[in-house]
Amino acid sequence: MTIDNPKTPTVALGTWAWGDSGETGNGYFGSSLTQAGLEEVADKAHAAGFTLWDTAIVYGMGRSETVLGEVLKRYARSDYQLSTKFTPQAAGTGDDPVADMLEQSLARLGTDYIDLYWIHNPADVARWTPHLIPLLKSGKVKHVGVSNHNLSEIELANQILGEAGFRVEAIQNHYSLLYRSSEDAGILDYCRNHGILFFAYMVLEQGALSGKYSPENPLPEGSNRAETYNGMLPQLKALTDKLASIGQSQGAAAPDVATAWAIAKGTTPIIGVTKPDHVEGLVRAGSITLTADEIAELEALADAANVNTRGWWEQEM
Ligand SMILES: NC(=O)c1ccc[n+]([C@@H]2O[C@H](COP(=O)([O-])OP(=O)(O)OC[C@H]3O[C@@H](n4cnc5c(N)ncnc54)[C@H](OP(=O)(O)O)[C@@H]3O)[C@@H](O)[C@H]2O)c1
């Protein structure tokens, strides 16, 4: 895929957490977030050349898109790229629920086009994929992709778009050291062979692989991610310690190495950034070189952790 301007970055920025209220412990992530803090995140990201922002209408039911739109007002529209999604489960009852949802996203984001528009999940591939075609033709959507689709669903979407002269240009699936189902199912190879970008989400397992959370310092009490990950933290220690020690040898930290791993596997990680220093980590991640032995060692430790981090919204691949 060619995202018009500039070239596709090594890392995209995720804003699911931006849909929370910003109060500690509240919402899916429970991090403390302020508009000023997120503006600082965006300024650092743009200065470093990270300008592709991923969101979805369902992240805080509009809140993530609204906050992102507010924060990005400080830049010219041509200086950043927007990635947002049609979520079938939130479809309205009009004639074209995809076009309707896109209009809502455009209004919240304060723009008249989306660089990369996704069908969020494969609830009904044959029903929803064709709705992307008029959006591509009108230019309201520049590129399209599918998320959480398995290989046969990707092929079906590609066939539907192909009949109109378009194609699936990108895939967005959960892919981390702990969750490699898209690789096991051949989706990474498929993307490589067909020139399709693979965007990896939850590379840091929502912070559980950052190394900063432990049984003594768990994920924010009351948040959904705490419920998912806090019980696993003891099993993740050997892996996060290894990420940290590899990082130390290159002047980097554990999450930078987890991100570098995803880049080394040929993917474009979408990293959920909530603090300015996360952007510094992304810059470091881009210059880390991992040897084949280090990659194998990390993957072996990930397997040994023996945890299943499949999201409740995901299917087996
Ligand atoms: N298509 C889909 O179905 C789907 C599903 C999930 C996610 N996504 C997309 O992918 C993005 C990424 O996933 P995610 O946000 O769920 O999880 P993630 O990227 O695995 O983790 C994000 C969390 O990790 C922590 N973090 C980030 N950078 C860090 C750093 N350098 N050092 C230490 N901690 C760091 C932050 O937590 P603290 O706030 O605690 O610091 C942040 O909230 C989402 O934002 C969304 O755009 C898409």
PDBQT file of the ligand as one rigid body, heavy atoms in Angstrom, charges set to zero:
ROOT
HETATM    1  N1  LIG A 401      -8.474  -3.847  15.137  1.00  0.00    +0.000 N 
HETATM    2  C1  LIG A 401      -8.673  -4.228  16.368  1.00  0.00    +0.000 C 
HETATM    3  O1  LIG A 401      -9.567  -5.035  16.668  1.00  0.00    +0.000 OA
HETATM    4  C2  LIG A 401      -7.797  -3.666  17.457  1.00  0.00    +0.000 A 
HETATM    5  C3  LIG A 401      -7.801  -4.252  18.730  1.00  0.00    +0.000 A 
HETATM    6  C4  LIG A 401      -6.944  -3.744  19.691  1.00  0.00    +0.000 A 
HETATM    7  C5  LIG A 401      -6.128  -2.662  19.404  1.00  0.00    +0.000 A 
HETATM    8  N2  LIG A 401      -6.178  -2.074  18.174  1.00  0.00    +0.000 N 
HETATM    9  C6  LIG A 401      -5.354  -0.887  17.829  1.00  0.00    +0.000 C 
HETATM   10  O2  LIG A 401      -4.019  -1.147  18.195  1.00  0.00    +0.000 OA
HETATM   11  C7  LIG A 401      -3.566  -0.176  19.117  1.00  0.00    +0.000 C 
HETATM   12  C8  LIG A 401      -2.557  -0.785  20.056  1.00  0.00    +0.000 C 
HETATM   13  O3  LIG A 401      -3.171  -1.681  20.961  1.00  0.00    +0.000 OA
HETATM   14  P1  LIG A 401      -3.453  -1.302  22.482  1.00  0.00    +0.000 P 
HETATM   15  O4  LIG A 401      -3.423   0.171  22.628  1.00  0.00    +0.000 OA
HETATM   16  O5  LIG A 401      -4.686  -2.041  22.861  1.00  0.00    +0.000 OA
HETATM   17  O6  LIG A 401      -2.262  -1.996  23.250  1.00  0.00    +0.000 OA
HETATM   18  P2  LIG A 401      -0.653  -1.949  23.183  1.00  0.00    +0.000 P 
HETATM   19  O7  LIG A 401      -0.155  -1.088  22.103  1.00  0.00    +0.000 OA
HETATM   20  O8  LIG A 401      -0.211  -3.354  23.263  1.00  0.00    +0.000 OA
HETATM   21  O9  LIG A 401      -0.328  -1.315  24.607  1.00  0.00    +0.000 OA
HETATM   22  C9  LIG A 401      -0.617   0.020  24.867  1.00  0.00    +0.000 C 
HETATM   23  C10 LIG A 401      -0.316   0.335  26.328  1.00  0.00    +0.000 C 
HETATM   24  O10 LIG A 401       1.045   0.021  26.617  1.00  0.00    +0.000 OA
HETATM   25  C11 LIG A 401       1.630   1.041  27.399  1.00  0.00    +0.000 C 
HETATM   26  N3  LIG A 401       2.773   1.565  26.644  1.00  0.00    +0.000 N 
HETATM   27  C12 LIG A 401       2.809   1.995  25.361  1.00  0.00    +0.000 A 
HETATM   28  N4  LIG A 401       4.057   2.354  25.000  1.00  0.00    +0.000 NA
HETATM   29  C13 LIG A 401       4.836   2.131  26.071  1.00  0.00    +0.000 A 
HETATM   30  C14 LIG A 401       6.229   2.306  26.331  1.00  0.00    +0.000 A 
HETATM   31  N5  LIG A 401       7.065   2.745  25.407  1.00  0.00    +0.000 N 
HETATM   32  N6  LIG A 401       6.667   2.002  27.553  1.00  0.00    +0.000 NA
HETATM   33  C15 LIG A 401       5.856   1.521  28.491  1.00  0.00    +0.000 A 
HETATM   34  N7  LIG A 401       4.530   1.345  28.315  1.00  0.00    +0.000 NA
HETATM   35  C16 LIG A 401       4.035   1.633  27.112  1.00  0.00    +0.000 A 
HETATM   36  C17 LIG A 401       0.549   2.088  27.660  1.00  0.00    +0.000 C 
HETATM   37  O11 LIG A 401       0.003   1.812  28.941  1.00  0.00    +0.000 OA
HETATM   38  P3  LIG A 401       0.025   2.896  30.133  1.00  0.00    +0.000 P 
HETATM   39  O12 LIG A 401      -1.039   3.900  29.780  1.00  0.00    +0.000 OA
HETATM   40  O13 LIG A 401      -0.291   2.057  31.300  1.00  0.00    +0.000 OA
HETATM   41  O14 LIG A 401       1.397   3.512  30.167  1.00  0.00    +0.000 OA
HETATM   42  C18 LIG A 401      -0.465   1.817  26.574  1.00  0.00    +0.000 C 
HETATM   43  O15 LIG A 401      -1.799   2.103  26.945  1.00  0.00    +0.000 OA
HETATM   44  C19 LIG A 401      -4.861   0.337  19.789  1.00  0.00    +0.000 C 
HETATM   45  O16 LIG A 401      -4.668   1.571  20.446  1.00  0.00    +0.000 OA
HETATM   46  C20 LIG A 401      -5.769   0.388  18.590  1.00  0.00    +0.000 C 
HETATM   47  O17 LIG A 401      -5.500   1.536  17.820  1.00  0.00    +0.000 OA
HETATM   48  C21 LIG A 401      -6.977  -2.586  17.191  1.00  0.00    +0.000 A 
ENDROOT
TORSDOF 0
